Amino acid sequence: MKKKNTLINVYDPLCGWCYGFGPVMVQLEEKYKDRIDFDVISGGMITGTRIGPLSNMAQYIKQAYKVVEQSTGVKFGKQFVEKTLEEGNAVFSSLEPAKALTIFKHLNKSTGIKFSHEIQKLIYWDGIDPTQLKAYLPLFEQYGLEPKTVLPLFASKDMEQETINEFALAQRWKINGFPGCIVQLTDGKAVQISSGYLPFEQMEKKIEGYLL
């Protein structure tokens, strides 16, 4: 089988613009999966001293989510806007939802494109606390992955390290804003083709020269 280039979405599960970009990536994968491979890695936007209760950034998000909605067409759920955001008790940390994605890719051997967006829908539509790992179990079950298989991996240091390694890779690639798209060529070279949200039609033009 002929080797293809790979379009990698460097995203963060807590990035609102990445939430808006998720449907674009899903659509790109559906249309071009036979001509280019797809992958998604987590960038580690909120780690270390940035981790804290949602109340720390609630005022910013109350304005920012409306801009994301207007620009991308995605909607933030009533449960998030009127309950989770207003209460401000949910802890915002990129590690746990990013680890859920790592575990899924480990178990499913999938690109993770759809799953990564569905993680964000749990956060920004259903209003879950991103650090509560059990909240992701129903999503795993939709893919036929049972809690008895998934739960031990939530405690796995290997899965955590793999997630942290993705954060480090995003830093090496100098991804300064999420989402950022990288094309990894068949010779291993990585080329950044976008930074920030772009609509589907613009992304099509960005990847034209990399389709095989």
C-alpha positions as CSV (number, residue, x, y, z in Angstrom):
1,M,0.0,0.0,0.0
2,K,1.3,3.4,-0.9
3,K,2.4,5.5,2.0
4,K,0.5,8.8,2.5
5,N,1.2,12.1,4.2
6,T,-0.5,12.6,7.5
7,L,-2.7,15.6,8.5
8,I,-2.3,16.1,12.3
9,N,-4.6,18.3,14.3
10,V,-2.8,19.6,17.3
11,Y,-5.6,20.5,19.6
12,D,-6.4,20.9,23.2
13,P,-9.6,19.5,24.7
14,L,-10.2,22.7,26.6
15,C,-9.7,25.1,23.7
16,G,-12.9,26.6,22.5
17,W,-11.6,27.3,19.0
18,C,-10.6,23.6,18.8
19,Y,-14.2,22.8,19.7
20,G,-15.3,24.9,16.8
21,F,-12.7,23.3,14.5
22,G,-13.7,19.8,15.4
23,P,-16.5,19.5,12.8
24,V,-14.1,20.8,10.1
25,M,-11.6,18.0,10.9
26,V,-14.4,15.3,11.0
27,Q,-15.5,16.5,7.5
28,L,-12.0,16.6,6.1
29,E,-11.4,13.0,7.3
30,E,-14.6,11.8,5.8
31,K,-13.8,13.3,2.4
32,Y,-10.0,12.7,2.2
33,K,-9.2,9.7,4.3
34,D,-8.3,7.7,1.2
35,R,-5.8,10.3,0.1
36,I,-4.2,11.5,3.3
37,D,-3.9,9.9,6.8
38,F,-5.3,11.7,9.9
39,D,-4.2,12.0,13.5
40,V,-4.9,14.3,16.5
41,I,-2.6,15.0,19.4
42,S,-3.1,17.1,22.5
43,G,-1.2,20.2,23.1
44,G,-1.4,20.8,26.8
45,M,-2.9,24.2,27.0
46,I,-3.8,24.2,30.7
47,T,-1.2,22.4,32.8
48,G,0.9,23.2,35.8
49,T,0.1,26.5,37.5
50,R,-2.7,27.2,34.9
51,I,-4.8,24.4,36.4
52,G,-7.6,25.7,38.5
53,P,-11.4,26.1,39.0
54,L,-13.4,27.3,36.0
55,S,-14.3,30.4,38.0
56,N,-10.7,31.7,37.4
57,M,-11.5,32.2,33.7
58,A,-15.3,32.3,33.7
59,Q,-15.6,36.0,32.8
60,Y,-13.3,35.5,29.8
61,I,-15.2,32.4,28.6
62,K,-18.6,34.1,29.0
63,Q,-17.5,36.5,26.2
64,A,-15.3,34.2,24.2
65,Y,-17.7,31.3,23.7
66,K,-20.1,33.7,21.9
67,V,-17.4,34.7,19.5
68,V,-16.6,31.0,18.8
69,E,-20.3,30.3,18.2
70,Q,-20.6,33.2,15.8
71,S,-17.4,32.4,13.9
72,T,-17.7,28.6,13.6
73,G,-21.4,27.7,14.0
74,V,-20.9,25.3,16.9
75,K,-23.0,25.7,19.9
76,F,-22.1,25.6,23.6
77,G,-24.7,23.6,25.6
78,K,-27.2,25.0,28.1
79,Q,-25.8,22.7,30.8
80,F,-22.3,24.2,30.3
81,V,-23.3,27.9,29.9
82,E,-26.0,28.1,32.6
83,K,-24.7,25.6,35.1
84,T,-21.1,24.6,34.8
85,L,-19.9,28.0,33.8
86,E,-22.1,29.9,36.2
87,E,-21.1,27.7,39.2
88,G,-17.4,27.8,38.3
89,N,-16.5,24.7,40.4
90,A,-15.3,22.4,37.6
91,V,-11.5,22.1,37.5
92,F,-10.0,23.0,34.2
93,S,-6.9,20.8,33.4
94,S,-5.9,19.6,30.0
95,L,-4.3,16.4,31.3
96,E,-7.3,14.3,32.1
97,P,-9.3,14.8,28.9
98,A,-6.1,14.5,26.8
99,K,-5.4,11.2,28.6
100,A,-8.8,10.0,27.7
101,L,-7.9,10.6,24.0
102,T,-4.6,8.8,24.5
103,I,-6.3,5.8,26.0
104,F,-8.9,5.7,23.2
105,K,-6.2,5.8,20.5
106,H,-4.3,3.0,22.4
107,L,-7.3,0.8,22.5
108,N,-9.1,1.6,19.3
109,K,-6.2,2.0,16.9
110,S,-8.2,4.9,15.4
111,T,-7.2,8.4,14.3
112,G,-9.2,9.8,17.2
113,I,-10.5,12.7,15.1
114,K,-14.2,12.1,15.9
115,F,-13.5,11.0,19.5
116,S,-11.5,14.1,20.2
117,H,-14.4,16.3,19.2
118,E,-16.8,14.1,21.2
119,I,-14.6,14.7,24.3
120,Q,-15.1,18.4,23.7
121,K,-18.9,18.0,23.4
122,L,-19.0,16.3,26.8
123,I,-17.2,19.4,28.2
124,Y,-18.8,22.2,26.3
125,W,-22.2,20.8,25.6
126,D,-22.9,18.4,28.5
127,G,-21.0,20.5,31.0
128,I,-18.9,17.7,32.6
129,D,-16.0,18.5,34.9
130,P,-13.0,17.6,32.6
131,T,-11.0,16.1,35.4
132,Q,-13.7,13.5,36.3
133,L,-12.5,10.6,34.3
134,K,-15.5,8.4,34.8
135,A,-17.6,11.0,32.9
136,Y,-15.8,9.8,29.7
137,L,-16.9,6.1,30.2
138,P,-20.2,6.3,28.3
139,L,-18.2,7.7,25.3
140,F,-15.8,4.8,25.4
141,E,-18.8,2.4,25.6
142,Q,-20.2,3.9,22.4
143,Y,-17.1,2.5,20.7
144,G,-17.5,-0.9,22.4
145,L,-14.9,-0.3,25.0
146,E,-16.1,-1.5,28.4
147,P,-15.3,0.2,31.7
148,K,-13.4,-2.8,33.0
149,T,-11.0,-2.3,30.1
150,V,-10.8,1.5,30.3
151,L,-10.7,2.2,34.0
152,P,-7.3,0.5,34.7
153,L,-5.7,2.7,32.0
154,F,-7.0,5.9,33.7
155,A,-4.5,5.0,36.5
156,S,-1.7,4.0,34.0
157,K,1.5,6.0,34.3
158,D,2.3,4.8,30.8
159,M,-0.8,6.5,29.4
160,E,-0.1,9.6,31.3
161,Q,3.5,9.8,30.1
162,E,2.3,9.2,26.5
163,T,0.0,12.1,26.9
164,I,2.8,14.3,28.3
165,N,4.9,13.3,25.4
166,E,2.3,14.7,23.0
167,F,2.3,18.0,24.9
168,A,6.1,18.1,24.5
169,L,5.8,17.3,20.8
170,A,3.5,20.2,20.3
171,Q,6.0,22.4,22.0
172,R,8.8,21.1,19.7
173,W,6.7,21.9,16.7
174,K,6.3,25.4,18.2
175,I,2.5,25.3,18.1
176,N,1.7,28.7,19.7
177,G,-2.0,28.7,19.2
178,F,-4.6,25.9,19.0
179,P,-5.8,24.4,16.8
180,G,-2.6,24.1,14.7
181,C,-2.4,21.7,11.8
182,I,0.7,19.9,10.8
183,V,1.3,17.8,7.7
184,Q,3.8,15.1,8.4
185,L,5.3,14.1,5.1
186,T,6.2,10.5,4.1
187,D,9.9,11.4,4.7
188,G,9.1,12.4,8.3
189,K,9.4,16.1,7.8
190,A,6.6,18.1,9.6
191,V,5.2,21.2,8.0
192,Q,2.7,23.5,9.8
193,I,0.0,24.6,7.4
194,S,-2.4,26.4,9.7
195,S,-2.7,28.2,13.1
196,G,-6.1,28.8,14.6
197,Y,-9.6,28.1,13.3
198,L,-10.1,27.9,9.6
199,P,-13.4,26.9,7.8
200,F,-13.6,23.7,5.8
201,E,-13.1,25.4,2.4
202,Q,-9.9,27.1,3.5
203,M,-8.5,23.9,5.0
204,E,-9.2,22.1,1.7
205,K,-7.0,24.6,-0.1
206,K,-4.3,24.2,2.6
207,I,-4.1,20.4,2.1
208,E,-4.4,20.3,-1.7
209,G,-0.7,19.9,-2.3
210,Y,-0.3,17.1,0.2
211,L,-3.0,14.8,-1.1
212,L,-1.7,11.5,-2.6
